[in-house]
Amino acid sequence: MTKATLSHLEKVARTAAKASYSPYSQFAVGAAVLAGSGKTYAGTNVENASFGLCNCAERTAIFTAVTAGEKKIKCVVVYTPTPTVTPPCGACRQVINEFGPRARVISVCDTKDRLDLSLETLLPGAFGPGNLG
């Protein structure tokens, strides 16, 4: 993946965080997904007074990509306005696995701190479509 592509994904994720609806946690998150087609999809976290109904930025971006007909994810970039990086939660890792079991996952923040790993490293031994026979 080129530096220009990575820079673009990071910019999209940072911009998406500005649209966050996070009145309860005050924790704005943005995500950018590079789909198999090469297109980029943005997502932000959306909270709800019924906390179980909240949705993370990563899943919002992936669901937007799927809505557009995408079925493969190459890379997910997550931005949080924090001094240290925040990796995707377990639910997001599982959804990333559904569409990108070999995806690259990059977390960035407001400092130079950076996490750049494969999903296989973040979610070893993942349950996926192949487990259903």
Backbone as JSON, one array per atom type, in Angstrom:
{
  "sequence": "MTKATLSHLEKVARTAAKASYSPYSQFAVGAAVLAGSGKTYAGTNVENASFGLCNCAERTAIFTAVTAGEKKIKCVVVYTPTPTVTPPCGACRQVINEFGPRARVISVCDTKDRLDLSLETLLPGAFGPGNLG",
  "N": [[0.84, -1.17, 0.0], [0.56, 2.2, -0.82], [2.23, 5.19, 0.42], [0.74, 7.45, -0.08], [-1.86, 6.45, -0.29], [-2.24, 5.48, 2.32], [-2.01, 7.9, 3.73], [-4.23, 9.25, 2.71], [-6.32, 7.6, 3.71], [-5.97, 7.97, 6.46], [-6.56, 10.72, 6.66], [-9.26, 10.71, 5.89], [-10.36, 9.21, 8.0], [-9.8, 10.88, 10.2], [-11.34, 13.12, 9.51], [-13.89, 11.99, 9.51], [-14.29, 11.55, 12.23], [-15.05, 14.02, 13.14], [-17.72, 14.14, 12.66], [-18.86, 12.63, 14.55], [-21.35, 11.28, 16.71], [-21.43, 11.49, 19.81], [-22.55, 12.05, 22.51], [-22.58, 10.98, 25.07], [-20.23, 9.55, 25.82], [-18.33, 11.33, 24.95], [-16.28, 10.65, 23.26], [-15.01, 10.81, 20.39], [-14.76, 9.02, 17.4], [-13.26, 8.14, 14.35], [-13.31, 6.37, 11.25], [-11.79, 4.8, 8.41], [-12.25, 2.81, 5.6], [-10.6, 0.79, 3.32], [-11.75, -0.66, 0.58], [-12.1, -3.74, -1.34], [-12.42, -2.96, -3.99], [-10.93, -0.72, -4.17], [-12.04, 1.63, -3.45], [-12.79, 4.09, -0.93], [-14.34, 4.19, 2.25], [-16.04, 5.97, 4.75], [-16.6, 6.2, 8.3], [-18.22, 6.88, 11.44], [-18.5, 6.94, 15.03], [-21.64, 6.27, 16.55], [-23.68, 7.08, 19.08], [-26.19, 6.09, 21.52], [-28.89, 6.64, 23.73], [-29.73, 4.29, 24.84], [-27.41, 2.32, 25.58], [-26.53, -0.17, 24.52], [-27.23, -0.05, 21.91], [-25.46, 1.44, 20.48], [-23.06, 2.24, 17.88], [-19.92, 1.48, 16.56], [-17.27, 3.36, 14.92], [-15.74, 1.9, 13.07], [-17.39, -0.27, 12.34], [-19.54, 1.18, 11.29], [-18.34, 2.29, 8.99], [-17.66, -0.06, 7.6], [-20.2, -1.23, 7.22], [-21.31, 0.72, 5.59], [-19.71, 0.42, 3.35], [-20.45, -2.19, 2.6], [-23.12, -1.72, 2.01], [-22.78, -0.34, -0.33], [-22.14, -2.36, -1.98], [-19.72, -3.62, -1.63], [-17.63, -6.36, -0.7], [-15.22, -7.11, 0.27], [-12.58, -6.21, 2.41], [-9.64, -4.39, 2.6], [-8.07, -2.75, 4.23], [-8.28, -1.06, 7.37], [-8.48, 2.01, 8.92], [-8.27, 3.62, 11.97], [-9.09, 6.44, 13.83], [-8.53, 8.2, 16.82], [-9.05, 10.92, 19.06], [-6.81, 11.11, 20.95], [-3.93, 10.79, 23.18], [-2.65, 8.36, 22.96], [-2.86, 5.43, 20.89], [-5.94, 3.76, 20.04], [-7.06, 0.6, 19.7], [-9.31, -1.33, 17.55], [-12.44, -2.46, 18.98], [-13.54, -5.67, 20.27], [-15.93, -6.5, 18.96], [-15.81, -5.02, 16.6], [-13.47, -6.05, 15.51], [-14.33, -8.62, 14.94], [-16.27, -8.1, 12.95], [-14.65, -6.92, 11.0], [-13.17, -9.18, 10.38], [-15.07, -10.7, 9.04], [-15.21, -9.57, 6.5], [-12.62, -9.02, 5.81], [-10.4, -10.96, 6.49], [-7.66, -10.96, 6.28], [-6.99, -8.37, 6.55], [-5.34, -5.21, 6.93], [-4.87, -3.36, 9.85], [-4.9, -0.21, 11.14], [-4.24, 2.03, 13.69], [-4.48, 5.38, 14.66], [-3.66, 8.5, 16.28], [-3.63, 11.62, 18.14], [-0.96, 12.03, 18.46], [2.34, 10.88, 17.53], [2.11, 8.24, 18.0], [1.29, 4.99, 16.93], [-0.43, 2.16, 15.67], [-0.01, -0.65, 13.8], [-1.1, -3.36, 12.42], [-1.82, -6.75, 11.39], [-5.12, -8.1, 10.93], [-5.19, -10.73, 11.68], [-3.3, -10.83, 13.7], [-4.49, -9.22, 15.62], [-6.82, -10.61, 16.14], [-6.51, -13.53, 16.75], [-7.11, -16.89, 15.69], [-9.74, -16.52, 14.81], [-13.32, -16.76, 14.59], [-15.19, -17.45, 11.75], [-16.78, -17.23, 8.46], [-15.93, -19.66, 7.31], [-16.1, -21.44, 9.4], [-18.66, -22.27, 9.51], [-19.2, -24.35, 7.88]],
  "CA": [[0.0, 0.0, 0.0], [1.41, 3.39, -0.95], [2.14, 6.21, 1.47], [-0.36, 8.35, -0.44], [-3.11, 5.77, 0.09], [-2.32, 5.5, 3.79], [-2.26, 9.29, 4.14], [-5.63, 9.52, 2.38], [-7.17, 6.88, 4.66], [-5.88, 8.65, 7.76], [-7.29, 11.99, 6.56], [-10.69, 10.38, 5.88], [-10.72, 8.8, 9.36], [-9.78, 12.08, 11.05], [-12.49, 13.94, 9.13], [-15.1, 11.29, 9.94], [-14.45, 11.72, 13.67], [-15.7, 15.3, 13.37], [-19.17, 13.94, 12.54], [-19.26, 11.71, 15.62], [-22.46, 11.56, 17.63], [-20.97, 10.85, 21.05], [-22.87, 12.93, 23.63], [-22.46, 10.3, 26.37], [-18.83, 9.25, 26.12], [-17.47, 12.41, 24.48], [-15.13, 9.96, 22.65], [-15.25, 10.81, 18.95], [-13.92, 8.09, 16.66], [-13.47, 8.1, 12.92], [-12.68, 5.22, 10.59], [-11.8, 4.74, 6.95], [-12.08, 1.44, 5.12], [-10.22, 0.62, 1.93], [-12.44, -1.85, 0.12], [-11.46, -4.51, -2.39], [-12.51, -2.22, -5.25], [-10.03, 0.43, -4.1], [-12.79, 2.77, -2.94], [-12.68, 4.36, 0.51], [-15.61, 4.44, 2.93], [-15.84, 6.58, 6.06], [-17.59, 5.92, 9.34], [-17.99, 7.49, 12.75], [-19.3, 6.28, 16.06], [-22.97, 6.83, 16.78], [-24.15, 6.61, 20.38], [-27.62, 6.07, 21.76], [-29.18, 6.63, 25.17], [-29.73, 2.86, 25.16], [-26.01, 2.1, 25.22], [-26.34, -1.38, 23.72], [-27.57, 0.24, 20.52], [-24.41, 2.28, 19.89], [-22.31, 1.61, 16.8], [-18.56, 1.99, 16.43], [-16.9, 3.95, 13.64], [-15.27, 0.86, 12.16], [-18.55, -0.99, 11.81], [-20.29, 2.1, 10.44], [-17.63, 2.36, 7.7], [-17.79, -1.35, 6.91], [-21.6, -1.39, 6.8], [-21.49, 1.63, 4.46], [-19.06, -0.23, 2.21], [-21.29, -3.32, 2.2], [-24.31, -1.14, 1.39], [-22.37, 0.05, -1.68], [-21.86, -3.57, -2.76], [-18.39, -4.16, -1.33], [-17.62, -7.58, 0.12], [-13.86, -7.35, 0.72], [-11.91, -5.1, 3.08], [-8.18, -4.52, 2.57], [-7.44, -1.99, 5.31], [-9.13, -0.22, 8.21], [-7.73, 2.99, 9.7], [-9.09, 4.14, 13.05], [-8.53, 7.63, 14.47], [-9.12, 8.67, 18.08], [-8.41, 12.16, 19.5], [-6.19, 10.74, 22.21], [-2.46, 10.79, 23.09], [-2.21, 7.02, 22.59], [-3.8, 4.8, 19.96], [-7.0, 2.9, 20.54], [-7.36, -0.41, 18.68], [-10.74, -1.67, 17.44], [-12.99, -3.34, 20.01], [-13.74, -7.06, 19.85], [-17.02, -6.6, 17.99], [-15.31, -4.5, 15.32], [-12.51, -7.04, 14.99], [-15.1, -9.73, 14.37], [-16.87, -7.63, 11.7], [-13.55, -6.8, 10.04], [-12.84, -10.55, 9.98], [-16.08, -11.18, 8.09], [-14.96, -9.02, 5.16], [-11.19, -8.85, 5.56], [-9.63, -11.74, 7.46], [-6.24, -10.64, 6.15], [-6.93, -6.9, 6.48], [-4.38, -4.43, 7.71], [-5.59, -2.49, 10.77], [-4.01, 0.85, 11.59], [-4.85, 2.98, 14.63], [-3.71, 6.62, 14.79], [-4.21, 9.41, 17.3], [-3.14, 12.98, 18.04], [0.51, 12.04, 18.57], [2.97, 9.99, 16.54], [1.81, 6.86, 18.39], [0.64, 4.31, 15.81], [-0.54, 0.7, 15.74], [-0.16, -1.13, 12.42], [-1.06, -4.81, 12.56], [-2.79, -7.52, 10.61], [-6.25, -8.54, 11.74], [-4.84, -12.04, 12.24], [-2.58, -10.57, 14.95], [-5.45, -8.66, 16.58], [-7.91, -11.55, 16.41], [-6.03, -14.86, 16.39], [-8.07, -17.99, 15.8], [-11.07, -15.93, 14.65], [-14.48, -17.48, 14.07], [-15.6, -16.79, 10.52], [-17.66, -17.97, 7.56], [-15.43, -21.03, 7.11], [-16.47, -22.3, 10.53], [-20.06, -22.67, 9.4], [-19.34, -25.52, 7.0]],
  "C": [[0.89, 1.24, 0.0], [1.23, 4.35, 0.23], [0.98, 7.15, 1.2], [-1.7, 7.75, -0.06], [-3.3, 5.8, 1.59], [-2.62, 6.9, 4.31], [-3.71, 9.66, 3.87], [-6.57, 8.86, 3.38], [-7.15, 7.55, 6.03], [-6.66, 9.96, 7.75], [-8.8, 11.74, 6.59], [-11.15, 10.01, 7.28], [-10.78, 10.01, 10.3], [-11.0, 12.97, 10.77], [-13.78, 13.31, 9.62], [-15.35, 11.48, 11.43], [-15.17, 13.03, 14.0], [-17.22, 15.19, 13.31], [-19.71, 13.04, 13.64], [-20.48, 12.21, 16.39], [-22.13, 10.81, 18.91], [-21.25, 11.73, 22.27], [-22.66, 12.29, 25.0], [-21.0, 10.06, 26.74], [-17.9, 10.42, 25.82], [-16.2, 11.84, 23.83], [-15.4, 9.8, 21.16], [-14.25, 9.89, 18.26], [-14.28, 8.19, 15.19], [-12.77, 6.9, 12.34], [-12.76, 5.39, 9.08], [-11.5, 3.31, 6.56], [-11.67, 1.49, 3.66], [-10.8, -0.71, 1.49], [-11.66, -2.54, -1.01], [-11.45, -3.8, -3.73], [-11.52, -1.07, -5.32], [-10.72, 1.68, -3.62], [-12.63, 2.87, -1.43], [-14.05, 4.7, 1.06], [-15.3, 4.94, 4.33], [-16.93, 6.14, 7.02], [-17.21, 6.64, 10.62], [-18.84, 6.75, 13.78], [-20.6, 7.03, 16.28], [-23.5, 6.23, 18.08], [-25.67, 6.72, 20.49], [-27.83, 6.04, 23.26], [-29.31, 5.2, 25.68], [-28.38, 2.34, 24.68], [-25.75, 0.86, 24.36], [-26.62, -1.16, 22.24], [-26.57, 1.17, 19.84], [-23.7, 1.5, 18.78], [-20.95, 2.28, 16.67], [-18.28, 2.51, 15.03], [-16.49, 2.89, 12.62], [-16.43, 0.11, 11.52], [-19.41, -0.1, 10.93], [-19.65, 2.17, 9.05], [-17.79, 1.06, 6.91], [-19.22, -1.55, 6.41], [-21.92, -0.48, 5.62], [-20.88, 1.02, 3.2], [-19.92, -1.39, 1.69], [-22.56, -2.82, 1.51], [-24.02, -0.74, -0.06], [-22.0, -1.15, -2.55], [-20.5, -4.19, -2.52], [-18.51, -5.41, -0.46], [-16.23, -7.91, 0.65], [-13.27, -6.07, 1.29], [-10.41, -5.37, 3.07], [-7.53, -3.89, 3.8], [-8.49, -1.18, 6.07], [-8.2, 0.72, 8.99], [-8.69, 3.6, 10.71], [-8.37, 5.33, 13.68], [-9.29, 7.92, 15.76], [-8.35, 9.92, 18.52], [-7.78, 11.98, 20.88], [-4.66, 10.8, 22.07], [-1.88, 9.41, 22.76], [-3.28, 6.37, 21.71], [-4.81, 3.91, 20.67], [-7.31, 1.87, 19.45], [-8.86, -0.7, 18.62], [-11.18, -2.6, 18.58], [-13.19, -4.75, 19.44], [-14.83, -7.21, 18.81], [-16.56, -6.11, 16.63], [-14.31, -5.46, 14.7], [-13.24, -8.19, 14.32], [-15.74, -9.32, 13.04], [-15.8, -7.44, 10.62], [-13.21, -8.19, 9.5], [-13.83, -11.08, 8.93], [-15.75, -10.77, 6.65], [-13.49, -8.86, 4.82], [-10.33, -9.62, 6.53], [-8.13, -11.5, 7.38], [-6.02, -9.12, 6.08], [-5.81, -6.34, 7.35], [-5.21, -3.48, 8.57], [-4.6, -1.49, 11.35], [-4.79, 1.78, 12.51], [-3.91, 4.16, 14.76], [-4.4, 7.52, 15.81], [-3.6, 10.79, 17.1], [-1.64, 13.13, 18.27], [1.06, 11.13, 17.48], [2.75, 8.51, 16.87], [0.98, 6.22, 17.28], [0.65, 2.81, 16.05], [-0.82, 0.24, 14.31], [0.03, -2.63, 12.44], [-2.01, -5.47, 11.57], [-3.95, -7.88, 11.53], [-5.94, -9.88, 12.39], [-4.09, -11.9, 13.57], [-3.54, -10.07, 16.02], [-6.53, -9.65, 17.0], [-7.47, -12.97, 16.0], [-7.1, -15.92, 16.58], [-9.5, -17.53, 15.63], [-12.1, -16.93, 14.13], [-14.93, -16.72, 12.82], [-16.49, -17.68, 9.67], [-17.23, -19.41, 7.35], [-15.78, -21.99, 8.23], [-17.9, -22.81, 10.45], [-20.29, -23.82, 8.42], [-19.62, -25.19, 5.65]]
}
